[in-house]
Amino acid sequence: SVQNLGADMDLQEVFVPWVIPPRGLPRPSRLGSHVDRNSCTWHLEKASVVPALLAARVAGKRRLRKVPRKSAVTAAVAAAATAAKVAAAGASTIGAAMGISSALASPKNHKSGKRPKVVVLGSGWGAATFLKGLTEDEASMYEITVVSPRNFFLYTPLLPACTMGSVEERSIVTPMRQILRGKGQFLEAMCENIDTVQKVVTCSRAGIPSSPRAVYERFPEGKVEGKLTFKLEYDILLYSVGSEPNDFGTPGVKEHAFFFKEMPDARKVREKVTELFELASLPTTAPDARDALLSFVVVGGGPTGVEVAADLADFLTSDAMSLYPDLLPHVKVRLINTGDSLLSTYDRGISDKSVEVFQKKGVEVMGGYLVTGVTADSVSVRKMGSPASDIESIPTGLVVWAAGIKEHPLTAKLKASLIEKNYGISELNVSSLKAPTRGIVTDEFLQVRGSGGSVFALGDAATVRADRTLPFAKQLFRAADVNGIGEISMVQLRDLLQGASDEFPQLEEYAEYLDATVEVDGKDPRLKAVTKVFGDALERERVAFQKARELAFQKVGDRTAKKGAESVAADFAECDANSNARFDLDEFKVLLDRIDKNLQPFPATAQVAAQQGKFLARLLARGTLDGEVGSLQDEMQSLRGFTYFHKGSLAYLGGGNAAFDLPLVGPVTGPAAGVAWKMYETSAQLSWKNRALVGLDWIRSEIFGRDTSQL
């Protein structure tokens, strides 16, 4: 679509930031050890070009300070030029969508003269959209091998609808071999290890069991008799293994709760609910035991937890009324959330609407509660802020855990391999890889830090993050300390943050605060008043323009938490240890560390993973990448990095109601939104077969109800 093309295509001028060497030289801070070993002796920590270029930029800021704080004419001209650039970009996007642009036309032969080996790990949103984004001609430039323990793609947004059979399982899965047809080969196996130095992945799976009736683990861990192990070499590795449910160390969750992330999870929940109703209907079951068996607890107030509770509530208020009418007085559904509101990332109106729908359905929403433990027949909870001893025990027959995600175990192994590869060569890459994140850290081109252009990560397995400022603290401080006295004033700090905010967007809010609070040059109060009026007006226009632009072109640098003026002021005050309105190097490092903590990754959603897969498909379709640092550097200088287009958020609330949180439009809820939700989720399937099956499932469940048969 036009909007997706516009989010990923090269539609603006390439900006070469000041923290990298001039064009033509390698980029060790982003591309890793290959540069430092083979390409040149340029090192970021020792480069004189960094403080020199920064000093020039800061000096330019100072020269501007000799005139009023903001030039209304200059700013207006700059805003008009930026608007013209974005408008031209939009025109280019439409032209590309109509087939006019030829910039991304793919060659039939790879530019290296060979067929690089591409190994794709995973079969989720990132991997599937990458494969669908490549044509057969484009894929023929590479030797593509997909490795995954799951031989199908799962449409995860409709997984909660499988809880009680509103949608059947096979309606939302697509075989990977069907997606991969004519483009490469698929191997059903589990990746156990990644050697980034030798560029080899080790994979395994169980062999043929000794007995036809034997029950065996298809992907056993460790040394097991009959286990099949093989290795694959790669030039380019696409890491898309996803994530795992996060139990946050809560006792009993792994043993007694049901996670909800994969198709077997939905199947187990559905079977367990039916089994509990059948047990409760037996004449030998006491009334108190019925209450415990039919007590259902869903933990997690995000989209997954809300939709699981909604589908379960729909079953109880429709099919269960006719199938188990005598048991309904014993049924209780609870939705537990640590936050005070459900769907906290959505508009507040949507959160209130979800609570209203659940109350009508008889679902108890327990906001502000922390689960402290899970047993075979109970859940222990504590009200947030209450004493640790104030524990409440809730009898339950089923606990569904949808409280969050954490990194895949293989990600830790990949990080360890890359740290070993970069140790003693690139301190910046090592520190980035050691930083606590949900997935492995990548740059704006989705290249894993320190991989030398050979490993790309996407989806839940990746954390796309802008560069941190702390590793550059000394260079930044020296550039601002023009007098060489070991301290910088608030004016110097203001100019430094403004000069560096283009490369480090997390500095922008702090620069704006100092710009508004630090005394401007000049003594004429009338001049100051005029400057303030024009400056505030232009700032409002700039913010509005930036928000509109980021809607379609959201870079990773735009993902920075806004703290507000009071919190920013507190950070400055607390980091200025001796309260003299001057910062030495140690105080400056503490300030940068606080600012870096405001960086946020893209959300772990299907939207992000799908757009990242399309971005990498277009990147490889150019026929330049071969797994070496030089090929990626060429692409970095001619293309811009990944940008995310947010289409909005949606969730099913139950009772035919849904919620849309749409950009520019705002929240939309109610039965009409429920119909729109079903239409969207049906049309968004990967194939016409799946669209037909999902559409028929909606009709079947409305007319004939859900099937509770235990097969």
C-alpha positions, -999 to 999 in steps of 0.1 A, spaced: 0 0 0 10 36 -4 13 41 34 36 11 38 58 21 9 61 56 23 72 42 56 102 23 43 114 39 10 143 62 6 123 95 3 146 121 18 182 132 17 207 110 34 221 127 65 256 117 75 258 124 113 288 139 130 295 109 151 306 88 121 337 93 99 334 111 66 318 94 36 339 66 23 354 56 57 340 26 76 317 30 106 330 10 135 304 22 160 277 6 139 292 -22 118 314 -39 143 347 -58 143 352 -63 106 360 -26 102 385 -25 130 403 -56 118 405 -52 81 393 -19 67 412 9 84 427 22 117 400 48 123 386 43 159 357 63 173 373 67 207 404 82 192 390 102 163 397 139 163 370 145 138 342 139 163 350 168 188 361 190 159 328 186 140 308 189 172 328 220 183 320 236 149 283 228 154 283 242 189 302 273 178 275 278 152 249 277 180 269 303 199 271 326 170 233 324 167 231 334 204 245 368 196 211 376 180 177 369 196 171 334 208 150 324 177 149 340 144 113 340 133 122 345 96 149 318 96 127 293 114 98 300 92 119 295 61 133 263 75 98 250 84 86 258 49 116 240 34 110 210 55 73 209 46 83 211 9 107 182 14 80 160 31 55 169 4 80 159 -23 86 127 -4 48 120 -4 47 125 -41 76 101 -46 57 76 -24 26 78 -46 47 76 -77 65 45 -64 31 29 -56 20 34 -92 51 18 -105 67 51 -116 98 48 -94 125 24 -105 148 30 -75 139 -4 -60 138 -24 -92 155 -56 -84 183 -71 -106 181 -107 -116 217 -113 -107 233 -104 -74 259 -76 -77 286 -97 -60 284 -123 -88 275 -151 -64 244 -163 -45 249 -154 -8 235 -179 17 206 -165 37 194 -184 67 161 -173 83 154 -184 118 117 -183 128 83 -185 111 65 -155 127 54 -122 114 89 -109 105 100 -140 87 67 -145 69 64 -110 56 100 -110 46 95 -141 24 62 -128 10 79 -94 2 105 -111 -21 95 -121 -56 108 -154 -70 133 -135 -92 145 -115 -62 148 -146 -41 167 -164 -68 197 -141 -61 202 -159 -28 202 -194 -14 174 -190 12 169 -216 40 142 -211 67 147 -230 100 119 -231 125 104 -257 150 70 -245 138 62 -253 101 34 -227 98 28 -190 102 3 -182 129 -19 -151 127 -15 -142 163 -41 -113 166 -68 -139 163 -53 -164 187 -75 -153 216 -105 -159 194 -95 -196 195 -99 -197 233 -134 -212 231 -136 -218 193 -150 -186 179 -123 -192 153 -109 -226 146 -72 -232 148 -64 -241 112 -82 -211 99 -55 -188 111 -24 -208 101 -5 -208 68 21 -235 59 56 -221 56 63 -242 26 34 -226 9 48 -191 16 83 -202 7 73 -220 -26 97 -211 -54 120 -190 -31 139 -214 -9 138 -245 13 122 -251 47 137 -272 75 116 -281 106 142 -279 133 153 -259 163 183 -237 163 205 -245 193 235 -223 187 249 -195 165 286 -190 158 289 -155 145 327 -158 139 324 -189 117 290 -179 104 274 -212 113 241 -222 130 236 -255 147 202 -270 145 185 -302 158 154 -322 162 143 -357 173 147 -386 149 123 -415 143 112 -430 176 120 -467 183 83 -476 187 55 -462 165 34 -457 197 62 -439 216 55 -404 229 86 -383 223 97 -346 223 102 -334 188 128 -308 198 147 -322 228 173 -302 246 207 -316 255 221 -350 245 192 -374 237 194 -408 220 184 -406 183 187 -368 182 195 -354 147 219 -325 146 232 -305 116 250 -273 108 242 -246 82 266 -220 69 253 -185 62 264 -152 47 234 -134 60 213 -144 90 178 -131 96 171 -136 133 133 -137 139 128 -163 167 104 -141 186 101 -140 224 89 -161 253 62 -155 280 76 -137 311 65 -151 345 86 -124 363 98 -151 387 64 -156 402 63 -189 421 41 -216 405 34 -199 372 54 -223 350 39 -254 368 3 -244 372 -6 -215 348 -14 -217 311 7 -194 290 -10 -179 259 13 -173 230 12 -202 206 -15 -224 191 -10 -253 216 -16 -228 244 -51 -219 230 -59 -255 225 -49 -264 261 -70 -236 275 -100 -247 254 -97 -283 265 -92 -273 301 -124 -251 302 -145 -279 287 -130 -305 312 -138 -282 342 -174 -278 331 -178 -316 327 -162 -323 361 -184 -296 377 -215 -312 363 -209 -346 379 -232 -354 408 -202 -363 430 -190 -327 429 -199 -306 459 -212 -270 455 -180 -255 470 -159 -276 446 -180 -264 417 -173 -228 427 -135 -235 427 -135 -255 395 -155 -228 376 -134 -199 388 -114 -186 359 -85 -161 363 -68 -142 335 -36 -124 344 -26 -94 323 -45 -63 312 -29 -59 278 -46 -68 245 -40 -106 248 -54 -108 283 -84 -86 275 -93 -106 244 -89 -140 261 -113 -128 289 -136 -114 263 -139 -146 243 -144 -166 275 -171 -142 286 -188 -145 253 -189 -183 256 -203 -181 291 -231 -156 282 -241 -175 250 -232 -212 245 -228 -221 282 -263 -208 290 -278 -235 269 -252 -262 274 -246 -258 312 -275 -238 325 -273 -253 360 -236 -244 364 -238 -207 355 -244 -195 391 -211 -211 401 -190 -195 373 -167 -165 380 -143 -148 357 -116 -124 370 -92 -103 350 -61 -93 372 -39 -64 361 -10 -47 380 -20 -13 365 -51 6 375 -65 6 339 -67 -20 312 -51 -15 278 -28 11 292 -12 19 259 -46 28 244 -66 59 248 -82 63 283 -117 62 268 -110 27 255 -98 15 289 -130 28 305 -152 12 277 -135 -22 282 -143 -21 320 -179 -12 312 -183 -41 288 -168 -66 312 -190 -54 340 -221 -61 318 -206 -96 311 -200 -103 348 -162 -102 346 -146 -88 377 -117 -65 368 -91 -64 395 -69 -34 387 -39 -26 408 -33 -62 420 0 -81 420 0 -119 416 24 -133 442 20 -170 436 0 -197 417 -8 -232 430 -27 -261 415 -60 -248 429 -55 -211 439 -40 -177 430 -24 -155 456 -27 -117 450 -18 -85 469 -31 -50 464 -3 -27 451 10 -6 479 -4 -28 506 18 -46 532 36 -77 519 17 -99 544 -17 -87 531 -22 -117 507 -56 -128 494 -61 -163 481 -85 -169 452 -97 -205 445 -95 -213 408 -96 -241 383 -78 -223 355 -52 -195 354 -43 -180 320 -10 -160 321 -7 -132 296 13 -107 316 42 -100 293 72 -113 273 109 -117 276 138 -125 253 142 -160 237 169 -182 253 187 -183 220 191 -145 221 213 -148 251 236 -172 232 237 -149 202 246 -120 224 274 -140 240 288 -150 206 288 -113 194 303 -101 227 332 -126 223 336 -114 186 338 -77 196 357 -80 228 389 -60 227 379 -45 193 348 -24 198 340 -14 234 309 5 221 294 -27 206 302 -47 237 284 -22 259 254 -21 236 251 -59 236 254 -61 274 227 -35 279 195 -50 294 169 -52 266 140 -74 256 158 -85 224 191 -81 207 201 -45 199 200 -34 163 207 -2 145 182 16 122 189 -8 94 180 -37 117 216 -49 116 226 -64 149 253 -43 166 287 -59 162 278 -84 136 297 -67 108 267 -66 85 260 -103 86 231 -106 111 198 -88 110 171 -91 137 134 -82 136 101 -86 155 101 -94 192 136 -108 189 150 -73 182 153 -40 200 158 -12 175 175 15 195 192 48 188 228 53 199 233 60 236 251 91 246 270 78 276 297 61 255 305 94 239 305 114 272 342 124 270 340 136 234 308 155 240 322 171 272 355 182 255 336 197 226 316 219 250 344 227 274 361 252 250 380 269 278 395 236 290 387 242 327 370 209 334 335 224 338 307 235 315 281 262 323 244 259 317 247 280 285 275 257 272 254 227 282 224 241 264 244 247 232 259 212 234 225 194 238 210 214 209 240 207 187 239 170 194 201 164 194 200 157 157 222 126 162 209 118 197 171 126 197 168 118 234 186 150 241 159 172 225 136 175 255 164 186 277 178 210 252 143 226 249 140 229 286 174 248 289 164 269 258 133 280 277 149 286 311 185 297 306 189 334 302 192 346 266 218 369 253 210 406 251 198 431 277 169 448 259 137 435 276 115 445 246 137 424 224 134 394 248 96 398 248 94 398 210 117 369 208 96 349 233 64 355 214 77 345 180 97 316 195 68 301 213 45 303 182 71 288 160 78 261 185 41 251 186 41 249 148 72 228 148 58 204 173 25 200 154 44 195 121 67 169 138 38 149 152 22 147 117 54 137 101 62 110 127 28 95 121 41 82 87 78 83 93 85 72 129 122 66 133 137 48 163 151 81 175 115 93 178 108 66 204 118 86 234 98 89 266 87 125 273 92 132 310 78 167 313 94 200 325 93 191 362 110 158 358 136 173 335 143 201 360 147 175 387 172 155 366 194 187 362 192 195 399 199 160 411 229 155 387 244 189 397 259 174 429 273 207 443 244 229 431 267 254 414 249 254 380 280 239 364 287 203 354 321 185 356 327 153 336 314 130 364 282 150 368 278 152 330 280 113 328 253 109 354 231 133 334 236 114 301 229 81 318 195 94 330 187 108 296 196 75 278 171 57 301 143 76 282 150 57 250 122 33 241 121 5 215 93 0 190 64 -19 205 64 -57 203 35 -59 179 26 -77 147 25 -43 129 61 -36 137 74 -71 128 55 -71 95 69 -37 85 104 -48 94 100 -79 73 89 -58 43 118 -34 49 144 -62 49 128 -77 18 132 -45 -1 168 -42 12 178 -76 0 158 -72 -33 184 -46 -43 209 -74 -47 238 -56 -29 240 -72 6 263 -102 8 270 -104 45 302 -82 44 305 -48 60 312 -30 27 279 -40 11 259 -28 40 279 4 42 270 12 6 233 7 14 235 29 45 249 57 24 222 55 -3 191 46 18 176 56 51 169 32 79 137 15 90 107 38 98 75 26 113 40 37 102 15 33 130 -19 23 116 -36 23 150 -44 -2 177 -74 -25 181 -88 -50 205 -119 -71 209 -138 -63 241 -166 -90 240 -203 -89 234 -197 -78 197 -179 -47 209 -144 -38 198 -121 -8 202 -100 11 177 -74 36 187 -68 54 154 -42 81 147 -56 115 143 -92 101 147 -89 89 183 -108 61 201 -137 43 184 -157 17 203 -190 -1 202 -208 -28 181 -199 -10 148 -163 -12 158 -168 -49 165 -180 -55 130 -151 -34 116 -127 -55 137 -140 -87 123 -138 -74 87 -102 -61 92 -89 -93 109 -105 -114 81 -91 -93 53 -56 -91 69 -51 -129 65 -21 -139 44 -41 -159 18 -76 -161 3 -80 -195 18 -75 -182 53 -98 -152 46 -125 -176 35 -121 -199 66 -121 -171 91 -151 -155 75 -170 -188 76 -160 -193 113 -176 -160 122 -208 -171 105 -207 -206 120 -202 -194 156 -230 -168 153 -255 -193 139 -245 -227 154 -225 -216 184 -191 -229 196 -181 -266 196 -173 -279 230 -165 -315 219 -133 -330 235 -115 -348 207 
